[in-house]
Amino acid sequence: MRLFRSSEILGIAADALDFALEASRETHPNEYMGFLRGEPARNFDLDRSGTVITEVLIVPGTRSDETSATVDNNMIPNDRRAVGSIHSHPNGVLRPSDADLDTFGQGRVHIILGHPYGPDDWRAFDQNGDPRDLDVLDVDLPDPEEFFDFTESDLDLDYVAVEAESTRREDRGGRDDGGFFR
């Protein structure tokens, strides 16, 4: 039995890469910047252990121009699922600059997207700025719209369940013998 999950980054979900390429096109001629999050490969029934990059996180307050993107470090979440960074080079150069290398210390993979932001206009790098392989994986990601897919009756059902538990707790004299509030 393994105590720790594999830290190997297996690849990036095609939808996450497509999102970043589109965001880079929309931001052009300015740089685009985001951070990468991953999930265990077992969540996608892959036959290998490791991590799949599934999200591109946009940090509020990011400022960019034609030659750089700057993130307020206080806004970067301290996230166990964080695996690296992603940003664009509007000039199309697919190699890290000295400034990029200074930011590559955190995370295991860093992606540079280059103009014109087509499906092959990107490269992945490790912490040292050395090129690394990164597969594009066709995995089914949860629909982000499903998070907001609820009705008033769904909210009412949740409220009724919480109220019922509160009443049971009061009947037990405030003791927590199980239920929602363990």
C-alpha positions in Angstrom: 0.0 0.0 0.0 1.3 3.5 -0.9 1.1 6.2 1.7 1.4 9.0 -0.7 -0.2 9.6 -4.1 2.1 9.9 -7.1 3.1 13.5 -7.7 3.6 12.8 -11.4 1.7 15.2 -13.7 0.3 13.0 -16.4 -1.2 15.7 -18.6 -3.7 18.5 -19.0 -7.4 18.1 -19.7 -8.2 19.2 -23.2 -10.9 21.5 -21.9 -8.5 23.3 -19.5 -6.0 23.8 -22.3 -8.7 25.1 -24.7 -9.9 27.5 -22.0 -6.4 28.9 -21.5 -5.8 29.3 -25.3 -9.1 31.1 -25.7 -8.3 33.4 -22.7 -4.9 34.2 -24.3 -6.6 35.0 -27.6 -9.0 37.3 -25.8 -6.3 39.0 -23.8 -3.9 39.5 -26.8 -1.9 41.7 -27.3 -1.4 41.6 -23.5 -0.1 38.7 -21.7 -2.5 36.3 -20.0 -1.7 34.5 -16.7 -3.3 31.9 -14.6 -2.5 29.0 -12.2 -3.0 25.3 -12.7 -4.9 22.9 -10.5 -5.0 19.2 -10.7 -6.9 16.2 -9.6 -5.9 12.5 -9.1 -6.0 10.5 -12.2 -8.2 7.9 -10.5 -11.1 10.4 -10.6 -11.0 9.9 -14.4 -10.6 6.1 -14.5 -7.1 6.4 -16.0 -5.0 3.4 -15.7 -2.0 5.3 -14.3 -1.5 7.0 -11.0 -0.6 10.7 -10.9 -2.3 14.1 -11.4 -4.3 15.5 -14.3 -4.4 19.3 -14.7 -8.1 20.1 -14.7 -8.4 23.8 -14.0 -6.9 27.1 -14.9 -7.4 29.5 -12.0 -7.6 33.2 -12.8 -6.4 35.3 -9.8 -8.3 38.6 -9.2 -6.3 41.7 -9.6 -3.9 40.3 -12.2 -2.4 43.1 -14.2 -0.9 42.6 -17.7 0.5 44.5 -20.6 2.2 43.4 -23.9 5.4 42.2 -22.1 4.4 40.9 -18.7 1.6 39.8 -16.3 1.8 40.5 -12.6 -0.2 38.8 -9.9 -0.7 40.1 -6.4 0.9 37.3 -4.3 -1.6 37.9 -1.5 -4.4 36.8 -3.9 -2.8 33.5 -4.8 -4.7 30.7 -2.9 -2.7 28.3 -0.8 -4.1 25.3 -2.5 -3.1 21.6 -2.2 -4.3 21.0 -5.8 -2.0 23.7 -7.2 0.5 22.3 -9.7 2.0 25.2 -11.5 1.3 28.3 -13.7 0.3 29.1 -17.2 0.8 32.3 -19.2 1.0 33.6 -22.7 3.7 35.2 -24.8 2.0 37.5 -27.3 5.3 37.6 -29.3 4.9 33.8 -30.0 8.2 32.8 -28.3 7.7 29.4 -26.7 10.5 29.4 -24.2 10.8 31.0 -20.7 12.3 34.4 -20.2 14.6 35.1 -17.3 11.5 36.7 -15.6 9.6 33.5 -16.2 12.3 31.4 -14.6 12.2 33.6 -11.5 8.5 32.6 -11.1 8.9 28.9 -11.9 10.0 28.0 -8.3 6.5 27.1 -7.2 4.8 24.2 -8.9 5.9 21.2 -11.0 4.7 22.3 -14.4 4.6 25.7 -16.2 3.0 26.2 -19.5 3.7 29.0 -22.0 1.1 29.7 -24.7 2.3 31.6 -27.8 0.5 33.7 -30.4 -1.5 32.8 -32.5 -2.7 30.4 -29.7 -3.5 27.4 -31.9 -3.7 23.8 -30.6 0.1 23.4 -31.0 1.2 26.9 -29.9 2.2 25.9 -26.3 5.0 24.2 -24.4 5.4 22.8 -20.9 8.4 23.3 -18.6 9.6 22.1 -15.3 10.7 24.2 -12.3 14.1 24.8 -13.9 12.7 25.9 -17.2 13.6 22.7 -19.0 11.1 21.4 -21.6 8.9 18.5 -20.4 6.3 16.3 -22.1 2.7 17.0 -21.2 0.0 15.0 -22.8 -3.4 16.5 -23.7 -6.0 14.2 -22.1 -9.5 13.8 -23.3 -11.2 13.4 -19.9 -14.7 14.4 -18.9 -14.6 17.3 -16.5 -17.6 18.3 -14.3 -19.7 21.0 -15.9 -19.1 24.2 -13.9 -22.7 25.2 -14.6 -23.9 22.2 -12.6 -22.8 24.0 -9.4 -25.5 26.6 -10.1 -28.1 24.1 -11.3 -30.6 24.1 -8.4 -34.1 25.2 -7.8 -35.9 27.0 -5.0 -37.3 23.6 -3.9 -33.7 22.2 -3.6 -32.9 25.1 -1.2 -36.2 24.4 0.7 -35.3 20.7 1.1 -31.8 21.6 2.5 -33.4 24.1 4.9 -35.9 21.5 6.1 -33.1 19.0 6.7 -31.1 21.5 8.8 -34.1 22.6 10.8 -35.0 18.9 11.5 -31.5 18.2 12.8 -31.5 21.4 14.9 -34.8 20.2 16.5 -33.4 16.8 17.2 -30.3 18.4 18.8 -32.6 20.5 21.1 -34.5 17.4 22.0 -31.2 15.8 23.1 -30.4 18.8 25.3 -27.8 20.1 22.8 -25.8 16.9 22.7 -24.3 15.9 19.4 -25.1 12.2 19.0 -24.6 12.2 15.2 -26.2 13.8 12.2 -25.2 16.8 10.2 -23.0 18.5 12.8 -20.4 16.0 13.7 
